């Protein structure tokens, strides 16, 4: 299963999560500062998000590499077509 998510939707998602975590600092500092469970959950969340960010970066790098390869292939094809249109200089009259 492949889920396609737009960059705009991901940006909104991350903004909402950043706001949620910012709001959670208040109860963390007031009531949950000695909660091992809360610290564990925050750590697990940080680990999962960092791995997802690394996966996303690798996926973006792969897509950029594929786009570059396609662009180079298109340039080579255009150069070959231009050479055919202009004719071979060795076959000049």
C-alpha positions as CSV (number, residue, x, y, z in Angstrom):
1,X,0.0,0.0,0.0
2,X,1.4,3.4,-1.0
3,X,0.0,6.5,0.5
4,X,0.6,9.8,-1.4
5,X,0.6,12.8,0.9
6,X,1.2,16.3,-0.4
7,X,3.9,18.6,1.0
8,X,1.3,21.2,2.0
9,X,-0.7,18.6,4.0
10,X,2.5,17.4,5.7
11,X,3.5,21.0,6.6
12,X,0.1,21.6,8.3
13,X,0.4,18.3,10.1
14,X,3.8,19.1,11.5
15,X,2.6,22.6,12.5
16,X,-0.3,21.2,14.4
17,X,1.9,18.6,16.1
18,X,4.4,21.4,17.0
19,X,1.6,23.4,18.6
20,X,0.3,20.3,20.5
21,X,3.8,19.6,21.9
22,X,4.2,23.3,22.8
23,X,0.9,23.2,24.7
24,X,2.0,20.0,26.5
25,X,5.0,21.7,28.0
26,X,2.7,23.4,30.6
27,X,1.4,20.2,32.2
28,X,4.8,18.6,31.7
29,X,6.5,21.3,33.8
30,X,3.7,21.5,36.4
31,X,2.4,18.0,37.0
32,X,4.3,15.4,34.9
33,X,7.9,16.3,35.5
34,X,8.5,13.2,37.6
35,X,6.5,10.8,35.4
36,X,8.7,8.1,33.9
37,X,5.9,7.0,31.7
38,X,5.5,10.5,30.2
39,X,9.3,10.8,29.6
40,X,9.3,7.3,27.9
41,X,6.4,8.3,25.6
42,X,8.2,11.5,24.6
43,X,11.4,9.6,23.9
44,X,9.6,7.0,21.8
45,X,7.7,9.7,19.9
46,X,11.1,11.5,19.2
47,X,12.7,8.3,17.9
48,X,9.8,7.4,15.7
49,X,9.5,10.9,14.2
50,X,13.3,11.1,13.6
51,X,13.1,7.8,11.7
52,X,10.2,9.0,9.7
53,X,12.1,12.2,8.9
54,X,15.1,10.2,7.7
55,X,12.9,8.0,5.6
56,X,11.2,11.0,4.1
57,X,14.6,12.6,3.3
58,X,15.8,9.4,1.7
59,X,12.6,9.1,-0.4
60,X,13.0,12.8,-1.5
61,X,16.6,12.2,-2.4
62,X,15.7,9.1,-4.5
63,X,12.9,11.0,-6.3
64,X,15.4,13.9,-7.0
65,X,17.9,11.4,-8.4
66,X,15.3,9.8,-10.6
67,X,14.2,13.2,-11.9
68,X,17.8,14.2,-12.6
69,X,18.4,10.9,-14.5
70,X,15.2,11.5,-16.6
71,X,16.3,15.0,-17.3
72,X,19.7,13.9,-18.5
73,X,18.0,11.2,-20.7
74,X,15.7,13.9,-22.2
75,X,18.7,16.2,-22.9
76,X,20.6,13.4,-24.7
77,X,17.5,12.5,-26.7
78,X,17.0,16.2,-27.6
79,X,20.7,16.5,-28.7
80,X,20.4,13.4,-30.9
81,X,17.2,14.8,-32.5
82,X,18.9,18.2,-33.1
83,X,21.8,16.4,-34.7
84,X,19.5,14.5,-37.0
85,X,17.6,17.7,-37.9
86,X,20.8,19.7,-38.6
87,X,22.3,16.8,-40.5
88,X,25.6,15.0,-40.2
89,X,28.5,17.4,-41.0
90,X,30.3,14.5,-42.7
91,X,27.5,14.2,-45.3
92,X,27.5,17.9,-46.3
93,X,27.1,18.6,-50.1
